[in-house]
Amino acid sequence: MKDLKAFFIGVGVFILGFIIAGTLAELFSGNNPERSYYHLIFFSILYLSAVVTTLGIKVLEEIRSDDNK
């Protein structure tokens, strides 16, 4: 159950970031290759934030469970 909670929070962070990216997509529109690189960097950071959030939740849960023992 704890794994599912962390997974859903990570997915939620990713979806929220995707919505924000969609609203900011006009900044990256155009034929300029530099903008496509910025777009890739932005989505890489978005993916990384979802992974870090998920792993951070798991680490905190482990720390809390060790404190309760």
N, C-alpha and C positions, 0 to 999 in steps of 0.2 A: 504494500500500500504506500509506503514511504517513497519507493522508487517511482510509482505512478504520479505521486504528488510533485516530485522534482521534475519529472518529464513534462507534466502539464504546465508547470510554471515556466520551464524553458521554452516550450512551444508558444505559450502566451507572450513571452518576451519577444520571440521571433516574429509572431504575427503582429504585435503592436509596432515593432520596428518596421515591418513590411508596410504597414498602413502609413506610418510616418514617411517612409521612403517613397511611397506612392504619391503622397501629397507634395513631396519635394522633388519629384521626378522632373519637373520643368527645368530645374537647375541643370540637369544632366542631358537635356534634349539637344539635339543638333548633330551635325556631322563631324564635329571636331573629335579627333581620336583621343585627345587628352581627357575629354569629358567621359569617354567610355572607361578610361583607366580609373578615373575618380569614382565612377559608378561601381566598378569591380571592388575597389578598395572599400567603399562604403558598405557594400553587402558583405564583404569579408568581415568587417568590424561588427556588423549586425549579427552574423552567424556566431562570431566569437563571443559576443555578449550573451547570447542565449546559452552557449556551452558553459561559460564562466558562471552564469547564474545557477544553472542546474548543478554544477559541481560544488559551488559554494553552499547550496542548500544541503547537499549530501554531507559535506564536511561539517557543517554546523550541527546537523542531526547526529553525527557520530560523536562530536565533542559533547553534546548534551547527554547522549546515552552513556558515555564513559563517566560523566560527572555523577550520574544517578546510581552508579554501581558502588 
